[in-house]
Amino acid sequence: MIRLVETELIKQIRRPRTWVALGFVVLVPIIVTIALKTNPPDLNGGGRAVEDRFFYLATQTGLIMPVASLLLMSRFFLVVVLCLFAGDAVASEASWGNLRFMLVRPVGRGRLLGAKLVTVALFGLLATALIVASGLAAGVIAFGWHPLDFSAFATLDPRAASLSQTPSELLVHLVMAVGLVTWGLAGILAFGFMLSTMTDAPSGAVFGAVGLYVVSTILDAIESVGTIRYGLPTHYIDAWTGLFSENRWTDDMWRAVLLPIPYVLVFCGIAWWWFRRKDVTS
């Protein structure tokens, strides 16, 4: 199994698509940092939205720049990149005509699928971590290494004075945020992975996964949908921000950890069932 994972990792690393996707992941936080440095935001009586607060705080300490970048990119761009890895996992092999020859080797279909799923998960973590690393490096260079101070929001939130964090606390929370963001998208990625086993067109699997994310996001914004929204795969996608805005592990974060589990089990289970019975002709 380890050898299979190593083979899949090497295969992904050698693909130009992987480098292009990860290159954009690194570049966007740098562009955001330059934009905030040249045109820093101010409160002006605003700052109530989570995004406004983090973009303002990013100009006060570079340690918040990765938070602002991650919040911005996890809304769509990161989703597309991760869905690209998930939807391409099996379908690309079929489209190139490699899948039939891969299965000729004495490797079970379940093991092959498991190796590809592990590879998708690792590259998902890598892409999310690169956003944080790029944002952290650019932010510290542009705005320095300072503790997080919420005192500017005292008029908006009486608790602001107690929400300040030291650099070491921020770094720990950044590591936790990487895991929470990646896992928060696991249900969407599992759906894309399932579609990848059912089609020979990688673009169809990628667009299908992105489509699920878009539909879930739209439905989540409609309050009349009612309690159904709490079961949508994107409902708690921003729960991780509580690590920085509230300086604690919130109840929504627990829900964000638990919510993807049934989606992952169902979609991956269907993928295993389908792929083990699939007539591979390409």
Disulfide bonds with the S-S distance in Angstrom:
none
